[in-house]
Amino acid sequence: MKFIALALALSKSVRGLDYPIGITNCGVFQQIDEAPKRAVTMNQGATEVMLALDLADRMAGTAYLDDYIWPELSDAYNQ
């Protein structure tokens, strides 16, 4: 949940980030060299992160939702 909160905090400026960027999630560091161009998310957490980072227009699909999408992200998800 901390990662989602961070993503929401960054959502207004994510497209202006300088890449590469680093993310630590569950103690694992990942370097992201560039913003994704097209992505398919395979679980709800990944879907919500993409939406929170304002990357809905780059999502090709999603799968395995097991709960309601956060209300703050539902408009982007429904598009």
N, C-alpha and C positions, 0 to 999 in steps of 0.2 A: 504494500500500500504506500510506503514512503516513495517508491519509484513513481507511482502514478501521481502522487501529490507534486513531486518535482516536475514531472512532465506537464502537469496542468499549469504550474508556475511559469514554465518556459514556453507555453503554447503560443503566446503572442509574438515571440521573436525567433522561433526555431528556424525559420527559413533564412534568417540572417546570421545564423551561427557559422563560425569558421570551422571547417572540417580539416583534419580529423577531430572527432570528439571522443571522449571516453565515458563509459557508463559502468558503474559497479552495481550489480544486482545479485542478491543472495551470495555475496562474497566473491563473485566472479567478475573480473574486469573484462570488458569488451571494448575494443577500439573500432569506431565506425569512421571509415575513410571518406564517405560521401553520403549525402541524403539518398534514401532509396528512391529508385525511379518507379518501380512496380513491385508490389509485395502481396503475398497471400499470408494472412495470419491464421495460425492453426489452434489458437485457444483464446479465450476471452481476455486474458491479461494482455496479450500481444495486440489484440484488436483495440483495446482501450488505450494502450500506449500510443499506437499509431494515430488514433483519433485525437488524443490529448496533444500530440505533437503537431497537429494541424496537417496531417499527411493523408487525409481521407481521399483526396483526389489521386493519390498514388497507389491506392489499394485496389488490387485486382479481384480480391475475394476474401472471405473469412469462413471459418468453420468452428464448430464445437462451442457455441455459446451455452453456458450452463446457468446463467442468471440474467437478470435484466441489465441492460447497458446503463451505466451511470446516467442520471438525468442530465447532467452537464454535457454529455457526449451524445445524447440520443438523436438530436437533429442531424449531426454529422453522420452518424451511423445510418440513419434512415435514408440519406441521400445515396 
